[in-house]
Amino acid sequence: MSRTKIDLKLKDILVAVLGIDADIANEFDAESGLFGHLPELDSMAVAGLLTEMEDQLDIVIEDDDVDGEMLETYGGLLAFAEAKIIEG
């Protein structure tokens, strides 16, 4: 899966899970803040986000894979998703 395809799919997942406007998600870049910056992305939403990423990207996310750094920015989340797809 190409980086562009992962990027688009990840943005779609964020729209679906967080209920944010697609225009907002489409503006996300590597530096866009997520956890702690988007009120919609609270600890409960993180679980839904990770589950949806597993389903939509066909990856497995272990508990010890999850840390604050990967959720801090959109770039961190995208890099995490890419690494899991390559790893898988």
C-alpha positions as CSV (number, residue, x, y, z in Angstrom):
1,M,0.0,0.0,0.0
2,S,1.4,3.4,-1.0
3,R,2.0,6.2,1.5
4,T,-0.6,8.3,-0.2
5,K,-3.2,5.5,0.1
6,I,-2.3,5.0,3.8
7,D,-2.6,8.7,4.3
8,L,-6.1,8.9,2.7
9,K,-7.3,5.8,4.5
10,L,-6.0,7.1,7.9
11,K,-7.8,10.4,7.4
12,D,-11.0,8.6,6.5
13,I,-10.6,6.5,9.7
14,L,-10.2,9.7,11.8
15,V,-13.3,11.3,10.2
16,A,-15.3,8.1,10.9
17,V,-14.1,7.5,14.5
18,L,-13.9,11.1,15.7
19,G,-16.8,12.5,13.8
20,I,-14.8,15.4,12.6
21,D,-15.4,17.1,9.3
22,A,-13.5,15.6,6.3
23,D,-12.2,19.1,5.3
24,I,-10.5,19.3,8.7
25,A,-8.9,15.9,8.3
26,N,-7.7,16.7,4.8
27,E,-5.8,19.6,6.2
28,F,-3.8,17.4,8.6
29,D,0.0,17.4,7.9
30,A,2.9,15.8,9.7
31,E,2.9,18.5,12.4
32,S,-0.9,18.5,13.1
33,G,-1.6,17.8,16.7
34,L,-3.9,14.9,17.6
35,F,-4.1,13.6,21.2
36,G,-4.3,16.6,23.5
37,H,-5.1,18.9,20.5
38,L,-8.4,17.4,19.2
39,P,-11.0,17.4,21.9
40,E,-12.7,14.5,20.0
41,L,-9.6,12.3,20.5
42,D,-9.9,11.4,24.2
43,S,-8.8,8.1,25.8
44,M,-12.1,6.4,24.9
45,A,-11.7,7.4,21.2
46,V,-8.2,6.1,21.1
47,A,-9.4,2.5,21.6
48,G,-11.9,3.0,18.7
49,L,-9.3,4.6,16.5
50,L,-6.8,1.7,17.1
51,T,-9.5,-0.9,16.5
52,E,-10.6,0.8,13.3
53,M,-7.0,1.1,12.1
54,E,-6.5,-2.6,12.6
55,D,-9.6,-3.4,10.6
56,Q,-9.2,-0.9,7.8
57,L,-5.4,-1.2,7.4
58,D,-5.2,-5.0,8.1
59,I,-2.6,-4.6,10.9
60,V,-2.3,-5.9,14.4
61,I,-1.6,-3.3,17.1
62,E,-0.2,-4.7,20.4
63,D,-0.7,-2.9,23.7
64,D,3.0,-2.2,24.0
65,D,3.0,-0.5,20.5
66,V,0.8,2.3,21.8
67,D,2.5,5.4,23.3
68,G,1.9,9.1,23.5
69,E,4.4,9.8,20.8
70,M,2.6,7.9,18.1
71,L,-0.7,9.8,18.9
72,E,0.8,13.2,19.5
73,T,0.8,14.3,15.8
74,Y,-0.7,13.1,12.6
75,G,2.8,12.5,11.2
76,G,3.5,10.2,14.1
77,L,0.3,8.2,13.6
78,L,0.9,8.0,9.9
79,A,4.5,6.8,10.4
80,F,3.2,4.2,12.9
81,A,0.6,2.9,10.5
82,E,3.2,2.7,7.7
83,A,5.6,0.8,9.9
84,K,2.9,-1.7,10.9
85,I,1.9,-2.3,7.3
86,I,5.5,-2.9,6.3
87,E,6.0,-5.1,9.4
88,G,2.8,-7.1,8.7
